[in-house]
Amino acid sequence: MTLYRHVSLYLILVCLVGTGCERVNTPVGPTKLRGRIVFYAFDLNTISQLFIMFPDDPSSARILVNTGTADLAPRWSPDGTQIAFVSDRQGSPGFFRLYVMDADGRNIRGLFDPFRHPEGDLEFAWSPDGKNIALVNRVTGFRNNRRSLYIVNAETLDRQLVARSLPDRFSPDWSPDGSRIAFISNDPRNGSVDLHIMSYPDLTVQTINTSLRRTNFPRWSPDGKNLAFTAVPDPISLESQIFVADSATFNITQVTHIEGGMTNPGPLTWSPDSQRIVFAAPGQYRFIPANRDLYSIRTDGMDLDRLTTRSADETGPDWTPVD
């Protein structure tokens, strides 16, 4: 599901109820797995907030910032010192722009003011050296309903529109060596949704034939050997599963076989050792609207582990190797 649809669902839920928040302050103990995971969560009683946790200690989850504004889609900077995210913290509620903050939740500042948009379609990915950001936003406004992919210099804010020939581009992710950008395109004329690989900096585009439906959320493994994504394997179903493609041959393997699938999959993230994938799927409170928990699974499809168990909708995980 695109960020736009997720934001729309979030705004509907917030309109139904008042606000509230339960802050988690569980002491953090030693961890076997490196790094930290950021994600965002909301439920019928709270606005969307950013959380941070150790990967093998779900009780360590705590709110990063709590300012009464909607914060979404966090992604770590390559060096693990900053977190970029989408928020409506300035301007009218529901009017989103891109922000960045220090890893401890302090020193929040806005980025790319020209890219503000009321629909929240600000999907992005850092380049491995942190100098550029691949960023998605709409070109001509609300009624066009088409998104474009830019390469933006993080220091000068100079931007370059890329993959112009494709009608609707979203969900970018930069390969660890900086040479390729994976992204998705949707052609509203025929309903096709395709996975593409764009070389950088020459910007040539290769379309990957997955023979799957509703492909979304491509994410490179940290070692660069694989590309994970969500897709619908059944031609008559709407339920997504997770797949992994070899980045050299693009041979595809199905990783998850979740009963009932995922009707509302969100972005994926890899463990620093490229052995596990963290994702959002229907949680233990399935009777509650928009309830997803975070799960971790090995790339061979074994050892499925639930990381969160709240009655909230938890999604958009991103894992940094930096402790």
TORMARTOR-809308 format. One record per residue (C-alpha): residue number from 1; residue in three letters; x, y, z. Coordinates in Angstrom, 3 decimals. Example, Ala and Ser with C-alpha at 12.3 -4.5 7.8 and 13.67 -1.06 7.14 Angstrom:
2
R   num   residu          x          y          z
R     1      ALA     12.300     -4.500      7.800
R     2      SER     13.670     -1.060      7.140
//
This chain:
323
R   num   residu          x          y          z
R     1      MET      0.000      0.000      0.000
R     2      THR      1.375      3.459     -0.827
R     3      LEU      2.135      5.999      1.859
R     4      TYR     -0.765      8.068      0.526
R     5      ARG     -3.264      5.305      1.222
R     6      HIS     -1.758      4.629      4.638
R     7      VAL     -1.910      8.321      5.560
R     8      SER     -5.518      8.460      4.385
R     9      LEU     -6.397      5.498      6.637
R    10      TYR     -4.589      7.131      9.526
R    11      LEU     -6.456     10.437      9.106
R    12      ILE     -9.799      8.628      9.037
R    13      LEU     -9.009      6.851     12.302
R    14      VAL     -7.861     10.054     13.994
R    15      CYS    -11.088     11.795     12.996
R    16      LEU    -13.103      9.072     14.746
R    17      VAL    -11.583      9.433     18.188
R    18      GLY     -9.676     11.737     20.493
R    19      THR     -5.951     11.657     21.073
R    20      GLY     -3.904      9.928     23.730
R    21      CYS     -0.619      8.183     24.231
R    22      GLU      0.954      5.586     26.451
R    23      ARG      4.696      6.087     26.739
R    24      VAL      6.869      2.997     27.094
R    25      ASN      9.861      3.469     29.387
R    26      THR     11.118     -0.068     29.881
R    27      PRO     14.844     -0.206     30.754
R    28      VAL     16.962     -1.444     27.884
R    29      GLY     19.068     -4.517     28.618
R    30      PRO     21.848     -6.228     26.693
R    31      THR     21.085     -7.351     23.151
R    32      LYS     22.517    -10.105     20.976
R    33      LEU     21.510     -8.558     17.657
R    34      ARG     23.249     -5.408     16.551
R    35      GLY     21.554     -2.096     15.979
R    36      ARG     18.135     -0.572     16.538
R    37      ILE     14.818     -0.597     14.703
R    38      VAL     12.676      2.491     14.207
R    39      PHE      9.035      2.224     13.166
R    40      TYR      5.785      4.133     13.462
R    41      ALA      2.520      3.174     15.119
R    42      PHE     -0.982      4.467     15.778
R    43      ASP     -4.340      3.158     16.901
R    44      LEU     -7.882      4.395     17.459
R    45      ASN     -6.734      6.483     20.424
R    46      THR     -3.389      7.905     19.279
R    47      ILE     -1.866      9.798     16.413
R    48      SER      1.007      8.223     14.497
R    49      GLN      4.277      8.306     16.450
R    50      LEU      7.841      7.133     15.933
R    51      PHE      9.199      4.315     18.109
R    52      ILE     12.677      2.857     18.567
R    53      MET     13.600     -0.578     19.927
R    54      PHE     16.381     -3.133     20.130
R    55      PRO     15.671     -5.959     17.660
R    56      ASP     15.688     -8.798     20.193
R    57      ASP     14.057     -6.914     23.077
R    58      PRO     10.498     -5.822     22.172
R    59      SER      9.984     -4.483     25.684
R    60      SER     12.623     -1.843     24.949
R    61      ALA     10.313     -0.014     22.510
R    62      ARG      9.878      3.630     23.400
R    63      ILE      8.502      6.749     21.737
R    64      LEU     11.181      8.906     20.144
R    65      VAL      9.223     12.165     20.049
R    66      ASN      5.774     13.080     21.345
R    67      THR      4.666     16.489     20.121
R    68      GLY      1.054     15.845     19.155
R    69      THR      1.764     15.709     15.429
R    70      ALA      1.650     12.839     12.949
R    71      ASP      5.107     11.334     12.333
R    72      LEU      5.495      8.619      9.679
R    73      ALA      7.926      6.572      7.582
R    74      PRO     11.251      6.831      9.485
R    75      ARG     14.528      5.877      7.773
R    76      TRP     18.011      5.857      9.252
R    77      SER     20.838      7.830      7.703
R    78      PRO     23.654      5.564      6.440
R    79      ASP     25.872      6.346      9.441
R    80      GLY     23.065      5.780     11.966
R    81      THR     23.331      9.262     13.485
R    82      GLN     20.117     10.698     12.026
R    83      ILE     16.563      9.640     11.227
R    84      ALA     14.580     11.176      8.382
R    85      PHE     10.787     10.994      8.549
R    86      VAL      7.560     12.452      7.178
R    87      SER      5.431     14.683      9.416
R    88      ASP      2.684     17.304      9.469
R    89      ARG      4.268     19.062     12.461
R    90      GLN      4.235     22.435     10.696
R    91      GLY      1.230     23.902      8.939
R    92      SER     -2.211     22.356      8.767
R    93      PRO     -2.780     18.783      9.991
R    94      GLY     -2.385     16.378      7.105
R    95      PHE      0.054     18.695      5.272
R    96      PHE      3.239     16.632      5.179
R    97      ARG      6.900     17.385      4.543
R    98      LEU     10.245     15.674      5.118
R    99      TYR     12.170     16.168      8.376
R   100      VAL     15.388     14.876      9.888
R   101      MET     16.438     14.541     13.529
R   102      ASP     19.293     13.163     15.578
R   103      ALA     19.049      9.490     16.542
R   104      ASP     17.945     10.424     20.081
R   105      GLY     14.926     12.361     18.796
R   106      ARG     16.451     15.816     19.257
R   107      ASN     17.388     18.616     16.859
R   108      ILE     14.417     18.215     14.499
R   109      ARG     14.638     20.300     11.328
R   110      GLY     12.722     20.417      8.074
R   111      LEU     14.101     19.388      4.693
R   112      PHE     13.046     20.052      1.117
R   113      ASP     10.314     22.600      1.755
R   114      PRO      9.483     22.765     -1.991
R   115      PHE      8.376     19.125     -1.784
R   116      ARG      5.592     19.656      0.736
R   117      HIS      2.302     18.086     -0.263
R   118      PRO     -1.051     17.565      1.477
R   119      GLU     -1.191     13.890      0.524
R   120      GLY      2.002     12.887      2.311
R   121      ASP      3.517     11.164     -0.738
R   122      LEU      7.084     11.786      0.381
R   123      GLU      8.718      8.388      0.012
R   124      PHE     12.489      8.567      0.097
R   125      ALA     15.791      6.699      0.433
R   126      TRP     19.267      7.872      1.424
R   127      SER     22.224      7.236     -0.853
R   128      PRO     24.878      5.084      0.889
R   129      ASP     27.218      8.073      1.276
R   130      GLY     24.415     10.271      2.655
R   131      LYS     25.005     12.952      0.020
R   132      ASN     21.805     12.408     -1.962
R   133      ILE     18.231     11.339     -1.360
R   134      ALA     15.977      9.569     -3.846
R   135      LEU     12.638     11.209     -3.199
R   136      VAL      9.122     10.735     -4.551
R   137      ASN      6.546     13.482     -4.819
R   138      ARG      3.795     14.558     -7.185
R   139      VAL      4.770     16.714    -10.148
R   140      THR      1.651     18.704    -10.958
R   141      GLY     -0.502     18.425     -7.883
R   142      PHE     -3.456     16.780     -6.274
R   143      ARG     -5.644     16.008     -9.305
R   144      ASN     -2.902     14.459    -11.405
R   145      ASN     -2.500     11.517     -9.014
R   146      ARG      0.943     10.730    -10.461
R   147      ARG      4.252     10.651     -8.640
R   148      SER      7.739     11.370     -9.888
R   149      LEU     11.182     10.337     -8.716
R   150      TYR     13.871     12.910     -7.966
R   151      ILE     17.509     12.714     -6.969
R   152      VAL     18.080     15.522     -4.466
R   153      ASN     21.436     16.771     -3.199
R   154      ALA     21.091     16.731      0.592
R   155      GLU     23.318     19.800      0.999
R   156      THR     22.421     22.089     -1.913
R   157      LEU     18.848     20.772     -2.437
R   158      ASP     19.488     20.682     -6.188
R   159      ARG     17.092     18.154     -7.695
R   160      GLN     16.993     16.057    -10.838
R   161      LEU     13.837     14.448    -12.203
R   162      VAL     14.614     10.874    -13.326
R   163      ALA     12.818      7.980    -15.058
R   164      ARG     10.649     10.496    -16.893
R   165      SER      9.229      7.968    -19.346
R   166      LEU      7.406      6.040    -16.603
R   167      PRO      4.012      7.442    -15.586
R   168      ASP      3.969      6.899    -11.815
R   169      ARG      7.119      6.194     -9.790
R   170      PHE      7.360      5.399     -6.073
R   171      SER      8.957      3.334     -3.287
R   172      PRO     12.668      3.954     -4.084
R   173      ASP     15.583      2.190     -2.403
R   174      TRP     19.306      2.721     -3.016
R   175      SER     21.676     -0.242     -3.344
R   176      PRO     24.478     -0.452     -0.730
R   177      ASP     27.198      0.294     -3.293
R   178      GLY     25.293      3.324     -4.607
R   179      SER     25.206      2.063     -8.198
R   180      ARG     21.492      1.201     -8.471
R   181      ILE     18.106      2.444     -7.314
R   182      ALA     15.155      0.069     -7.151
R   183      PHE     11.676      1.545     -7.473
R   184      ILE      8.120      0.725     -8.519
R   185      SER      6.009      2.203    -11.303
R   186      ASN      2.274      2.048    -11.806
R   187      ASP      0.654      2.636    -15.188
R   188      PRO     -2.956      3.785    -14.616
R   189      ARG     -3.729      3.172    -18.289
R   190      ASN     -3.453     -0.611    -17.968
R   191      GLY     -3.098     -1.160    -14.216
R   192      SER      0.378     -2.696    -14.463
R   193      VAL      2.730     -2.391    -11.470
R   194      ASP      6.372     -3.074    -12.273
R   195      LEU      9.705     -3.335    -10.489
R   196      HIS     12.533     -1.301    -12.031
R   197      ILE     16.265     -0.983    -11.438
R   198      MET     17.879      2.324    -12.397
R   199      SER     21.657      2.517    -12.669
R   200      TYR     23.334      5.526    -11.083
R   201      PRO     24.612      7.980    -12.159
R   202      ASP     23.860      7.167    -15.825
R   203      LEU     20.122      6.737    -14.997
R   204      THR     19.375      3.897    -17.419
R   205      VAL     16.322      1.872    -16.347
R   206      GLN     15.788     -1.899    -16.475
R   207      THR     12.329     -3.388    -15.933
R   208      ILE     12.261     -6.646    -13.943
R   209      ASN      9.593     -9.144    -14.953
R   210      THR      8.472    -10.729    -11.681
R   211      SER      5.294    -12.404    -13.039
R   212      LEU      3.671    -11.235     -9.800
R   213      ARG      0.977     -8.690     -9.017
R   214      ARG      1.007     -5.499     -6.932
R   215      THR      4.770     -5.491     -6.425
R   216      ASN      5.883     -2.919     -3.856
R   217      PHE      8.464     -1.865     -1.250
R   218      PRO     11.743     -3.097     -2.787
R   219      ARG     14.592     -3.162     -0.263
R   220      TRP     18.225     -4.102     -0.932
R   221      SER     19.992     -6.393      1.522
R   222      PRO     22.975     -4.732      3.264
R   223      ASP     25.402     -7.044      1.432
R   224      GLY     23.815     -6.067     -1.895
R   225      LYS     23.186     -9.665     -2.947
R   226      ASN     19.393     -9.672     -2.739
R   227      LEU     16.362     -7.457     -3.179
R   228      ALA     13.278     -8.094     -1.035
R   229      PHE      9.804     -6.862     -1.946
R   230      THR      6.120     -7.566     -1.382
R   231      ALA      3.845     -8.933     -4.107
R   232      VAL      0.646    -10.905     -4.649
R   233      PRO      1.425    -14.439     -5.914
R   234      ASP     -2.168    -15.505     -6.583
R   235      PRO     -3.804    -14.069     -9.725
R   236      ILE     -7.203    -13.850     -8.031
R   237      SER     -6.079    -12.787     -4.544
R   238      LEU     -5.316     -9.432     -2.947
R   239      GLU     -3.066    -10.906     -0.258
R   240      SER      0.653    -10.089     -0.420
R   241      GLN      3.657    -12.174      0.582
R   242      ILE      7.376    -11.373      0.773
R   243      PHE      9.758    -12.363     -2.002
R   244      VAL     13.526    -12.121     -2.453
R   245      ALA     15.255    -11.690     -5.817
R   246      ASP     18.924    -12.417     -6.431
R   247      SER     20.373     -9.027     -7.399
R   248      ALA     22.545    -10.530    -10.153
R   249      THR     20.160    -13.003    -11.814
R   250      PHE     16.828    -11.763    -10.424
R   251      ASN     15.734    -15.312     -9.736
R   252      ILE     12.861    -14.943     -7.289
R   253      THR     12.106    -16.959     -4.137
R   254      GLN      8.988    -16.650     -1.982
R   255      VAL      9.969    -16.113      1.666
R   256      THR      6.679    -15.900      3.570
R   257      HIS      3.649    -18.167      3.336
R   258      ILE      1.466    -16.348      5.842
R   259      GLU     -2.026    -17.786      6.005
R   260      GLY     -4.399    -15.167      4.680
R   261      GLY     -1.448    -13.134      3.439
R   262      MET     -1.010     -9.445      4.107
R   263      THR     -3.835     -7.225      2.892
R   264      ASN     -1.960     -4.090      3.858
R   265      PRO      1.799     -4.719      3.695
R   266      GLY      4.195     -1.932      4.571
R   267      PRO      7.889     -1.271      3.961
R   268      LEU     10.419     -3.992      4.770
R   269      THR     13.848     -3.806      6.365
R   270      TRP     16.841     -6.155      6.548
R   271      SER     18.979     -7.161      9.504
R   272      PRO     22.555     -5.817      9.261
R   273      ASP     23.885     -9.330      8.484
R   274      SER     21.409     -9.751      5.575
R   275      GLN     19.986    -12.906      7.184
R   276      ARG     16.571    -11.662      8.344
R   277      ILE     13.733     -9.464      7.104
R   278      VAL     11.471     -7.411      9.371
R   279      PHE      7.981     -6.579      8.118
R   280      ALA      4.454     -5.679      9.215
R   281      ALA      1.613     -8.206      9.040
R   282      PRO     -1.805     -8.680     10.687
R   283      GLY     -1.272     -8.829     14.434
R   284      GLN     -2.702    -10.821     17.283
R   285      TYR     -5.577     -8.328     17.636
R   286      ARG     -6.983     -9.043     14.174
R   287      PHE    -10.467     -7.957     15.222
R   288      ILE     -9.187     -4.382     15.709
R   289      PRO     -9.143     -2.249     12.515
R   290      ALA     -5.688     -1.461     11.124
R   291      ASN     -3.794     -3.725     13.520
R   292      ARG     -0.398     -4.928     12.329
R   293      ASP      2.531     -6.211     14.356
R   294      LEU      6.181     -6.339     13.366
R   295      TYR      7.637     -9.752     12.531
R   296      SER     11.109    -11.054     11.760
R   297      ILE     11.843    -14.017      9.496
R   298      ARG     14.936    -15.666      8.042
R   299      THR     15.397    -15.341      4.303
R   300      ASP     14.872    -19.107      3.953
R   301      GLY     11.340    -18.652      5.319
R   302      MET     12.114    -20.229      8.699
R   303      ASP     12.077    -18.893     12.267
R   304      LEU      9.150    -16.463     12.068
R   305      ASP      9.225    -14.288     15.190
R   306      ARG      6.715    -11.645     16.329
R   307      LEU      8.526     -8.538     17.583
R   308      THR      5.584     -6.421     18.774
R   309      THR      2.247     -7.338     20.328
R   310      ARG      0.407     -4.087     21.010
R   311      SER     -3.152     -3.467     19.860
R   312      ALA     -1.817     -0.662     17.632
R   313      ASP     -0.968     -0.574     13.944
R   314      GLU      2.839     -0.878     13.816
R   315      THR      4.584     -0.583     10.474
R   316      GLY      7.389      1.049      8.482
R   317      PRO     10.389     -0.590     10.238
R   318      ASP     13.959      0.428      9.429
R   319      TRP     17.003     -1.284     10.993
R   320      THR     20.391      0.343     11.482
R   321      PRO     23.538     -1.643     12.363
R   322      VAL     24.688      1.192     14.620
R   323      ASP     24.118      0.540     18.350
//
